[in-house]
Each structure stands twice: as structure tokens, then as C-alpha cells.
Amino acid sequence: MISGLVFIISNSLINIGVAHLLSPELYGIFGIVMSFNYINWVLINSASLASARFIAGSNKLFYSIFKAALKLQAIQAVFFSLLYILGSGIIANLLNDPSLRNYIIAVGIMLIPNAFLTLYLDGFYGGLCKFKQRAYLNIFFSVGKVIFSGIFIYFGFKIFGLLLGYFLAIILALLIGIYKLKVKSNYAQSCSTETFESKKIFYFALPIAIATLAFTLIKNSPIIFIKFFLQDNLQASFFNAANTLAGIPYAIFTALAFTLLPVISKSALENNFPAIRNYILKSFRYLFIFLMPIIALMIPTSRELITLFYPPLYLDAAPVLNILLINVSVIIVYTSFRSIIIGLGRPMAETIISLTSFAILCILSALMIPKGGIIGAAWASLISSTTAFILGSIYIFKQHAAFINLKSVLKIFFCSAVIYHIIAAWHHSGLFLIINYLILLSLYALLLYLFGELTAEDLNLVKAIYQKMFKNAVLHK
């Protein structure tokens, strides 16, 4: 979550910098290009998720899985990179903007190193449960892209400078990740005599690839649909501004999904169903405790958030931000559902859910964007992601009769509603808005404690985490 927070800050700094230093039209193009970059992550993440599951189930086969995953990822990366490069003109023409062609080619080139960085972070480090090391690498990448992108923008390279900054940060993070893992010295000799068949990753990864592509298109394609149906870079820039701020909770809470996948996989392979149920119930309780107050504080202050980070021109994005904040909270929960379903070894179920939801998004976008503009795009996103949420919750409940503790959710919802109404009636703007948030989050924690939802077990957990981090920092120093 800390690395997710750093990731948020880095993305926000880049987005806010682009919005202030470049024209709104260029900011809209930047949003479109970044959407393709996020879609890249999905195209190349299936092998990572598959290898994480198999590694978590059998660490002694790590070296065999490592070699099989590298081979599959290399094939995927080259294929999709060539697809981008050769199809760049077609994509640009479909969006009626020839200027996009060179940017799309650049995104295709970036895909190759990004594929291997994703494999190391989500696949190898995730499968081995090296979450702290993964977090450090993610922080390094986040900080690096801000520094490199800032330098290139300063020298006038604009969007190409941003892409070059991302590219250099990916390369450096990948090299450090390779060096720190030390595969040959730490794992090659300890590998058992058993071998791992490459086709297992392929067969497991294929439905994940389809499902993950559909899931990411649900999250990132609305801005592309806006460009296609409205042919308006300014409207795209407003949507991108709202989507960037709405993405703040998402970047923090996807940490839960990364940690759930390997532990659920290990428990499923051991047929330890009580452990799976325990992971699900406790994880979602903490997710709701942290997520609901953040959404409750951000929705009533959407206009103030826009003016805090963006020029006044972007105030038109405030109504869109309200809808996207609800949308992103639904997506966060469904992201954790995805990890559980994949961890249980049921990628086909997740594929059906994601494809169904994406089909709904396409139909609703075609109907709602031409009439409703960016508001229509936001509603189409919310309806499609809610569909995925409902289907995912039904599936998990049927499998393990576990999802949430209704009594806990009602308490959390009530406490969140209290601070929602307070900040709706009284709040400041500018930097004082942050003080409002801190005061009301403290009140929220007090209310949880008074209602018995924040227990001694929770406080002891926070204390233990703090002590562990503090001791590690002192020992390291």
C-alpha cells in the first residue's frame, strides 16, 4: 500500500505537470496514449499471474517455471509489440488523429521491457511472496519515471519526453529486479529433479490474458471511446483529469489483490478451505474499512479536488469525478475477486465475467457517449464494472459461502456516512482540504472503535506492523 501511495503521487505529479505545462488538447492526447500503455500491462500480465500461482504452489519448481515463463513472455511481448508498430496507422485512422501514430509506435516499443518488468514483479517476486522487495522496486520505478519525465519535459520534448522517461525508468527497475533476484545462484541449484511443462503456464495464462484484457479495457478504454465517438481532445482531457483523481484509491488498494493471489493459490493447492475462507473474510473487511471513508470524503469535495490539482478550466470534470469515484471503488473490490478466482485455479470463470462486462461497456458506450458525452462514458463504465462485481461476488459466495461480514459492512457504512454528511456541509478548499480529511478520518476511526468494529486485535496488528517496520529501519540503518 505504501508503494501504491508512491505510485499515486508519481502519476499525479506527472498528470498535473502535463495539465499545467501543456495545452488541454495535448493533455487529452496524453490520456489516450497512457490508456494504451495501461492496456499493454494487461496484454503481458497473464504469464505473470499464471507463474505466480504455480510458484506459490511449489517453490521447488521455481527454476523450471522461471524458464517457461520467460519463454512465453518473450513470445507475447514481441507479438504485441509488432502488432502495435504495424497497426499504428490503422489505430490512428480509427481515432481520426494521424498525430497518434508515432505515439502508438513508441508505446509498442516500450511494451517489451515492460513485459519483463511485470513478469519479475507480479510473477517471480509475487509468487515467492517477496512483497517487500516488490514494493521497493515499484517505488523505484515510480520515482524514476517522475525524475526522467520531468527532465525531458523541461527540455521541451513534451509527450515523447514523457514516454522516454517511462522507458528509462522501466529499464532501470528491470535491471535492479534481475540483479536482486539472483536466479542462477539462489534457485537454479536448489531446483528439484522434477520439471515443469511450459504448456501448463500457456493453458492457464490464455484465459487469464483474455479476461485481463477485458478487465483493463473496462477500466481504461472509456477515454478511447470518447475520442472515437466525440472526436474531441478537450473532452478527453476532462475525462482524463477525473479518471486520474479517481484512480488514487485504486493504486493504493490493489496491494490486496497482489498479496491475495499467491496465498489463495497455496491454500487451494493444499485443499485448505478454512484458510481460504478466513483470508477472504478478513481481507475484505480491512478493504472496506480503509476504502469506504476515502470515497465518502472525496465525492462531496470533487470540485475542490479538481481545483487543488488542476487549472480552473478543468472544473467541468467534477461531475464525472463523482461517478468515477463510485466506479473505481467497485473496480477495486472486483480486482480482489479476480485474484481469488485465479488463485482458486478457475481462470475461465473470471474470463466469462470480464468478457460479459466488457461487452456491456461497448454497447452502453455506443449508446450513451454520443448523447451524454463524458458523463455518458462514466455511467457506462460504472454499469459495466458493477456487473462484474455482482457476478464475481455470486461466484465466490457459491464457492466458499464467504465474501463479507454483513454486520461489519453496515457499521463501516454508517461511520462513513457520518463523515460524508459532515464534509458535505463543512469543508475548506486548497491545502486546508487535506486538514479536513485528516480530522474526519480521525473521527471515523473513533466511531469504528465506539461501535466495536475497531477491536484490540486490529490495534495489535497495526502496532505489530509499525514495530516490525521501525525495527527493520533501525537495523538497516
C-alpha positions as CSV (number, residue, x, y, z in Angstrom):
1,M,0.0,0.0,0.0
2,I,2.9,2.3,0.7
3,S,4.4,1.6,-2.8
4,G,0.9,2.1,-4.2
5,L,0.8,5.5,-2.5
6,V,4.1,6.4,-4.1
7,F,2.8,5.2,-7.4
8,I,-0.3,7.5,-7.0
9,I,1.9,10.5,-6.1
10,S,4.1,9.9,-9.1
11,N,1.2,9.6,-11.5
12,S,-0.5,12.6,-10.0
13,L,2.7,14.7,-10.3
14,I,3.1,13.7,-14.0
15,N,-0.6,14.3,-14.8
16,I,-0.8,17.6,-13.0
17,G,2.5,18.7,-14.6
18,V,1.3,17.9,-18.1
19,A,-2.1,19.6,-17.4
20,H,-0.3,22.8,-16.3
21,L,2.6,22.8,-18.8
22,L,0.9,21.6,-22.0
23,S,-2.4,22.6,-23.6
24,P,-5.6,20.8,-22.7
25,E,-5.7,19.2,-26.1
26,L,-2.2,17.7,-25.6
27,Y,-3.3,16.6,-22.1
28,G,-6.2,14.7,-23.8
29,I,-3.8,13.0,-26.2
30,F,-1.5,12.1,-23.2
31,G,-4.5,10.4,-21.6
32,I,-5.3,8.4,-24.7
33,V,-1.6,7.3,-25.1
34,M,-1.4,6.3,-21.4
35,S,-4.6,4.3,-21.8
36,F,-2.8,2.2,-24.5
37,N,0.1,1.9,-22.1
38,Y,-2.2,0.5,-19.4
39,I,-3.8,-1.9,-21.9
40,N,-0.2,-3.1,-22.6
41,W,0.1,-4.1,-19.0
42,V,-2.9,-6.3,-19.4
43,L,-1.7,-7.9,-22.6
44,I,1.5,-9.0,-20.9
45,N,0.3,-9.8,-17.4
46,S,-1.3,-13.2,-18.0
47,A,2.0,-15.1,-17.9
48,S,2.9,-13.2,-14.7
49,L,-0.3,-14.2,-12.9
50,A,0.0,-17.8,-14.1
51,S,3.6,-18.1,-13.0
52,A,2.8,-16.5,-9.6
53,R,0.2,-19.1,-9.0
54,F,2.4,-22.1,-9.9
55,I,5.4,-20.7,-8.0
56,A,3.3,-20.2,-4.9
57,G,2.1,-23.8,-5.1
58,S,5.6,-25.2,-5.5
59,N,8.7,-23.1,-4.8
60,K,11.0,-26.1,-5.5
61,L,10.0,-25.9,-9.2
62,F,10.8,-22.2,-9.4
63,Y,13.7,-22.6,-11.9
64,S,11.6,-24.6,-14.3
65,I,8.7,-22.2,-14.0
66,F,11.1,-19.3,-14.4
67,K,12.4,-20.6,-17.7
68,A,9.0,-21.5,-19.1
69,A,7.5,-18.1,-18.1
70,L,10.4,-16.2,-19.7
71,K,10.0,-18.0,-22.9
72,L,6.2,-17.4,-23.0
73,Q,6.6,-13.7,-22.0
74,A,9.2,-13.1,-24.8
75,I,6.9,-14.5,-27.4
76,Q,3.9,-12.4,-26.1
77,A,6.0,-9.2,-25.9
78,V,7.4,-9.4,-29.4
79,F,4.0,-10.4,-30.9
80,F,2.1,-7.5,-29.3
81,S,4.9,-5.0,-29.9
82,L,4.9,-5.8,-33.6
83,L,1.1,-5.6,-33.6
84,Y,1.3,-2.0,-32.2
85,I,4.0,-0.9,-34.5
86,L,2.5,-2.4,-37.7
87,G,-1.0,-1.4,-36.8
88,S,-0.2,2.1,-35.6
89,G,-1.6,3.8,-38.7
90,I,-4.8,1.8,-38.6
91,I,-5.4,2.7,-34.9
92,A,-4.6,6.4,-35.6
93,N,-7.0,6.4,-38.5
94,L,-9.8,4.8,-36.5
95,L,-9.4,7.6,-33.9
96,N,-9.3,10.1,-36.7
97,D,-6.0,11.6,-35.4
98,P,-2.8,10.9,-37.5
99,S,-0.7,12.5,-34.9
100,L,-1.3,9.5,-32.6
101,R,0.7,7.1,-34.9
102,N,4.2,7.9,-33.7
103,Y,3.0,7.8,-30.1
104,I,1.4,4.4,-30.6
105,I,4.7,3.1,-32.1
106,A,6.6,4.4,-29.0
107,V,4.1,2.6,-26.8
108,G,4.7,-0.6,-28.8
109,I,8.5,-0.3,-28.3
110,M,8.0,0.2,-24.5
111,L,5.9,-2.9,-24.3
112,I,8.9,-5.3,-24.5
113,P,10.9,-4.2,-21.4
114,N,7.6,-3.5,-19.6
115,A,6.6,-7.2,-20.2
116,F,9.7,-8.5,-18.4
117,L,9.4,-6.0,-15.5
118,T,5.8,-7.1,-15.0
119,L,6.9,-10.7,-15.1
120,Y,9.6,-10.2,-12.4
121,L,7.4,-8.0,-10.2
122,D,4.0,-9.8,-10.4
123,G,5.2,-13.2,-11.4
124,F,8.5,-14.1,-9.7
125,Y,8.6,-11.7,-6.7
126,G,4.8,-12.1,-6.2
127,G,4.9,-16.0,-6.4
128,L,7.8,-16.1,-4.0
129,C,5.9,-13.8,-1.6
130,K,8.7,-11.2,-1.7
131,F,6.2,-8.4,-1.3
132,K,8.6,-6.0,0.4
133,Q,11.2,-6.3,-2.4
134,R,8.4,-5.9,-5.0
135,A,7.3,-2.8,-3.2
136,Y,10.8,-1.3,-3.2
137,L,11.1,-1.9,-7.0
138,N,7.7,-0.4,-7.6
139,I,8.7,2.7,-5.6
140,F,12.0,3.0,-7.6
141,F,10.1,2.8,-10.8
142,S,7.5,5.4,-9.7
143,V,10.1,7.9,-8.6
144,G,12.3,7.2,-11.6
145,K,9.6,8.0,-14.1
146,V,8.8,11.3,-12.4
147,I,12.5,12.4,-12.5
148,F,13.2,11.3,-16.1
149,S,9.9,12.5,-17.5
150,G,10.4,15.9,-15.6
151,I,13.9,16.3,-17.1
152,F,12.7,15.6,-20.7
153,I,9.6,17.9,-20.4
154,Y,11.9,20.6,-19.1
155,F,13.9,20.4,-22.2
156,G,10.8,20.7,-24.4
157,F,10.2,17.1,-25.5
158,K,6.6,17.1,-24.4
159,I,4.7,13.8,-24.7
160,F,7.7,12.0,-26.3
161,G,9.7,13.1,-23.4
162,L,7.2,11.6,-21.0
163,L,7.3,8.3,-22.9
164,L,11.1,8.3,-22.9
165,G,11.1,9.0,-19.1
166,Y,8.8,6.0,-18.6
167,F,11.0,3.8,-20.8
168,L,14.2,4.6,-18.9
169,A,12.5,4.0,-15.5
170,I,11.3,0.6,-16.7
171,I,14.7,-0.4,-17.9
172,L,16.5,0.6,-14.7
173,A,13.8,-1.1,-12.4
174,L,14.1,-4.3,-14.6
175,L,17.9,-4.4,-14.3
176,I,17.7,-4.0,-10.5
177,G,14.9,-6.6,-10.3
178,I,17.1,-9.1,-12.2
179,Y,20.1,-8.4,-10.1
180,K,18.3,-8.6,-6.8
181,L,16.6,-11.9,-7.5
182,K,19.9,-13.7,-8.4
183,V,18.0,-16.6,-10.0
184,K,21.0,-18.7,-11.1
185,S,22.8,-18.5,-7.7
186,N,19.8,-18.8,-5.4
187,Y,17.4,-21.1,-7.3
188,A,19.0,-23.0,-10.2
189,Q,20.9,-25.4,-8.0
190,S,18.1,-25.9,-5.5
191,C,15.6,-26.9,-8.2
192,S,14.2,-30.4,-7.7
193,T,14.6,-33.1,-10.4
194,E,11.0,-32.5,-11.4
195,T,10.4,-30.4,-14.4
196,F,7.6,-28.0,-15.2
197,E,5.9,-28.2,-18.6
198,S,5.7,-24.8,-20.3
199,K,2.2,-25.7,-21.7
200,K,0.8,-25.5,-18.2
201,I,1.5,-21.8,-18.0
202,F,0.2,-21.3,-21.5
203,Y,-3.1,-23.1,-20.9
204,F,-3.6,-21.3,-17.6
205,A,-2.4,-18.0,-18.9
206,L,-4.6,-17.9,-22.1
207,P,-8.0,-17.4,-20.4
208,I,-6.3,-15.0,-17.9
209,A,-5.0,-13.0,-20.9
210,I,-8.4,-12.7,-22.4
211,A,-10.0,-11.9,-19.0
212,T,-7.3,-9.4,-18.0
213,L,-7.6,-7.6,-21.4
214,A,-11.4,-7.3,-21.0
215,F,-10.9,-6.1,-17.4
216,T,-8.4,-3.4,-18.3
217,L,-10.5,-2.3,-21.2
218,I,-13.3,-1.8,-18.8
219,K,-11.1,0.5,-16.7
220,N,-9.1,2.3,-19.4
221,S,-11.0,2.2,-22.7
222,P,-13.7,4.8,-22.0
223,I,-11.3,7.6,-22.9
224,I,-10.6,5.9,-26.2
225,F,-14.3,5.5,-26.8
226,I,-14.7,9.3,-26.1
227,K,-12.0,10.0,-28.7
228,F,-13.7,7.7,-31.2
229,F,-17.3,8.9,-30.7
230,L,-16.8,12.6,-29.9
231,Q,-13.5,13.3,-31.8
232,D,-12.7,15.9,-29.1
233,N,-9.4,16.1,-27.3
234,L,-10.7,18.7,-24.9
235,Q,-13.4,16.3,-23.6
236,A,-10.9,13.6,-23.4
237,S,-8.7,15.8,-21.3
238,F,-11.5,16.5,-18.8
239,F,-12.3,12.8,-18.5
240,N,-8.5,12.0,-18.1
241,A,-8.3,14.6,-15.2
242,A,-11.3,13.0,-13.4
243,N,-10.0,9.5,-14.1
244,T,-6.6,10.4,-12.7
245,L,-8.0,11.6,-9.4
246,A,-10.5,8.7,-9.2
247,G,-7.5,6.3,-9.7
248,I,-6.0,7.4,-6.4
249,P,-7.8,4.7,-4.3
250,Y,-7.2,2.1,-6.9
251,A,-3.4,2.4,-6.9
252,I,-3.4,2.0,-3.1
253,F,-5.8,-0.9,-2.7
254,T,-4.6,-3.2,-5.5
255,A,-1.9,-4.2,-3.0
256,L,-4.6,-6.5,-1.5
257,A,-5.0,-8.3,-4.9
258,F,-1.3,-8.8,-5.3
259,T,-1.0,-10.5,-1.9
260,L,-4.2,-12.5,-2.1
261,L,-3.3,-14.3,-5.3
262,P,-0.3,-16.4,-4.0
263,V,-1.7,-17.1,-0.6
264,I,-5.1,-18.2,-2.0
265,S,-3.2,-20.3,-4.6
266,K,-1.1,-22.1,-1.9
267,S,-4.2,-22.8,0.2
268,A,-6.2,-24.1,-2.8
269,L,-3.4,-26.4,-3.9
270,E,-3.3,-27.7,-0.2
271,N,-7.1,-28.0,-0.1
272,N,-7.1,-25.8,3.0
273,F,-10.6,-24.4,2.5
274,P,-10.9,-22.9,6.1
275,A,-7.8,-20.8,5.4
276,I,-9.3,-19.6,2.1
277,R,-12.5,-18.5,3.8
278,N,-10.5,-16.8,6.6
279,Y,-8.4,-14.9,4.0
280,I,-11.4,-13.7,2.1
281,L,-13.5,-12.6,5.1
282,K,-10.6,-10.7,6.8
283,S,-9.2,-9.2,3.7
284,F,-12.5,-7.7,2.5
285,R,-13.2,-6.4,6.0
286,Y,-10.0,-4.4,6.0
287,L,-10.6,-3.4,2.4
288,F,-13.9,-1.8,3.3
289,I,-12.6,-0.2,6.5
290,F,-10.0,1.7,4.5
291,L,-11.8,2.2,1.2
292,M,-15.3,3.5,2.2
293,P,-14.2,6.6,4.2
294,I,-11.8,7.7,1.4
295,I,-14.7,7.5,-1.2
296,A,-17.0,9.2,1.3
297,L,-14.6,12.2,1.7
298,M,-13.7,12.6,-2.0
299,I,-17.2,12.6,-3.5
300,P,-18.6,15.7,-1.7
301,T,-15.3,17.6,-2.4
302,S,-14.9,16.7,-6.1
303,R,-14.8,20.4,-7.2
304,E,-12.2,21.3,-4.6
305,L,-10.1,18.3,-5.6
306,I,-10.1,19.4,-9.2
307,T,-9.1,23.0,-8.4
308,L,-6.5,21.8,-5.9
309,F,-4.6,19.9,-8.6
310,Y,-5.7,21.3,-12.0
311,P,-6.3,24.8,-13.6
312,P,-9.9,26.2,-13.3
313,L,-10.6,25.1,-16.9
314,Y,-10.9,21.5,-15.7
315,L,-13.8,22.2,-13.3
316,D,-16.1,20.6,-16.0
317,A,-14.6,17.3,-14.9
318,A,-16.1,17.4,-11.4
319,P,-19.5,15.7,-12.2
320,V,-17.5,13.0,-14.0
321,L,-15.2,12.5,-11.0
322,N,-18.2,11.8,-8.7
323,I,-19.4,8.9,-10.9
324,L,-15.8,7.6,-11.5
325,L,-15.1,7.5,-7.7
326,I,-18.0,5.1,-7.2
327,N,-16.9,3.2,-10.3
328,V,-13.3,2.8,-9.0
329,S,-14.5,1.5,-5.6
330,V,-16.4,-1.2,-7.4
331,I,-13.4,-2.0,-9.6
332,I,-11.1,-2.2,-6.5
333,V,-13.4,-4.9,-5.0
334,Y,-13.7,-6.8,-8.3
335,T,-9.9,-6.7,-8.7
336,S,-9.6,-8.7,-5.4
337,F,-12.3,-11.0,-6.7
338,R,-10.2,-11.7,-9.8
339,S,-7.2,-12.6,-7.6
340,I,-9.3,-15.0,-5.6
341,I,-10.9,-16.7,-8.6
342,I,-7.5,-17.0,-10.4
343,G,-5.9,-18.3,-7.1
344,L,-8.6,-20.9,-6.9
345,G,-7.5,-22.1,-10.3
346,R,-10.7,-21.0,-12.1
347,P,-9.4,-18.6,-14.8
348,M,-12.2,-19.5,-17.2
349,A,-14.9,-18.3,-14.8
350,E,-13.1,-14.9,-14.5
351,T,-12.8,-14.8,-18.3
352,I,-16.6,-15.1,-18.7
353,I,-17.3,-12.5,-16.1
354,S,-14.8,-9.9,-17.6
355,L,-15.9,-10.5,-21.2
356,T,-19.6,-10.1,-20.3
357,S,-18.9,-6.8,-18.5
358,F,-16.8,-5.5,-21.4
359,A,-19.5,-6.4,-23.9
360,I,-21.9,-4.4,-21.8
361,L,-19.4,-1.4,-21.7
362,C,-19.1,-1.4,-25.5
363,I,-22.9,-1.4,-26.0
364,L,-23.5,1.2,-23.4
365,S,-20.7,3.4,-24.7
366,A,-22.1,3.4,-28.2
367,L,-25.5,4.4,-26.8
368,M,-24.5,6.8,-24.1
369,I,-21.4,8.7,-25.2
370,P,-22.9,10.3,-28.4
371,K,-25.8,11.6,-26.3
372,G,-24.3,12.1,-22.9
373,G,-20.7,12.9,-23.7
374,I,-18.2,12.2,-20.9
375,I,-21.0,11.8,-18.3
376,G,-22.4,9.0,-20.5
377,A,-18.9,7.4,-20.6
378,A,-18.7,7.5,-16.9
379,W,-22.1,5.9,-16.4
380,A,-21.3,3.2,-19.0
381,S,-18.1,2.4,-17.0
382,L,-20.0,2.2,-13.7
383,I,-22.7,-0.1,-15.0
384,S,-20.3,-2.5,-16.7
385,S,-18.0,-2.7,-13.6
386,T,-21.0,-3.2,-11.3
387,T,-22.0,-6.1,-13.5
388,A,-18.5,-7.7,-13.0
389,F,-18.8,-7.0,-9.2
390,I,-22.1,-8.7,-8.9
391,L,-21.1,-11.8,-11.0
392,G,-17.8,-12.1,-9.1
393,S,-19.4,-11.9,-5.7
394,I,-22.0,-14.5,-6.6
395,Y,-19.3,-16.9,-7.8
396,I,-17.1,-16.5,-4.7
397,F,-20.1,-16.9,-2.4
398,K,-21.2,-20.1,-4.2
399,Q,-17.7,-21.5,-3.9
400,H,-16.9,-20.7,-0.3
401,A,-20.1,-19.1,1.2
402,A,-17.8,-16.2,2.1
403,F,-17.4,-12.7,0.9
404,I,-18.2,-10.2,3.7
405,N,-19.5,-10.0,7.2
406,L,-22.7,-8.0,6.7
407,K,-22.7,-6.7,10.3
408,S,-19.2,-5.2,9.8
409,V,-20.1,-3.7,6.5
410,L,-23.2,-2.0,8.0
411,K,-21.1,-0.4,10.8
412,I,-18.4,0.7,8.3
413,F,-21.0,2.2,6.0
414,F,-22.7,4.1,8.9
415,C,-19.4,5.6,10.1
416,S,-18.5,6.5,6.5
417,A,-22.0,8.1,6.0
418,V,-21.4,10.3,9.1
419,I,-18.2,11.8,7.8
420,Y,-19.7,12.1,4.4
421,H,-22.5,14.3,5.6
422,I,-20.1,16.4,7.8
423,I,-17.7,17.1,5.0
424,A,-20.6,17.8,2.6
425,A,-21.8,20.5,5.0
426,W,-18.4,21.9,6.0
427,H,-15.1,21.8,4.2
428,H,-12.4,24.2,3.0
429,S,-10.6,24.4,-0.3
430,G,-6.9,24.3,-1.2
431,L,-4.5,22.7,1.2
432,F,-6.9,23.1,4.1
433,L,-9.0,20.4,2.5
434,I,-6.3,17.9,3.4
435,I,-6.6,19.0,7.1
436,N,-10.4,18.4,6.8
437,Y,-9.7,14.9,5.6
438,L,-7.3,14.1,8.4
439,I,-9.7,15.4,11.1
440,L,-12.6,13.4,9.7
441,L,-10.6,10.3,9.2
442,S,-9.7,10.5,12.9
443,L,-13.4,10.9,13.8
444,Y,-14.1,7.9,11.6
445,A,-11.6,5.7,13.4
446,L,-13.1,6.9,16.8
447,L,-16.6,5.9,15.6
448,L,-15.4,2.5,14.5
449,Y,-13.9,2.0,17.9
450,L,-17.1,3.1,19.7
451,F,-19.2,0.8,17.6
452,G,-16.9,-2.1,18.4
453,E,-15.7,-2.6,14.8
454,L,-12.2,-1.5,15.6
455,T,-11.0,-4.2,18.0
456,A,-8.0,-4.8,20.2
457,E,-6.9,-7.4,17.6
458,D,-6.9,-4.7,14.9
459,L,-4.9,-2.3,17.1
460,N,-2.4,-5.0,18.0
461,L,-2.0,-5.8,14.3
462,V,-1.2,-2.1,13.5
463,K,1.2,-2.0,16.4
464,A,3.0,-5.1,15.2
465,I,3.3,-3.8,11.7
466,Y,4.7,-0.5,13.0
467,Q,7.2,-2.2,15.3
468,K,8.4,-4.5,12.5
469,M,8.9,-1.6,10.1
470,F,10.6,0.5,12.7
471,K,12.9,-2.3,13.8
472,N,13.8,-3.1,10.2
473,A,14.6,0.5,9.5
474,V,16.8,0.8,12.6
475,L,18.6,-2.5,11.8
476,H,19.1,-1.4,8.2
477,K,20.5,2.0,9.4
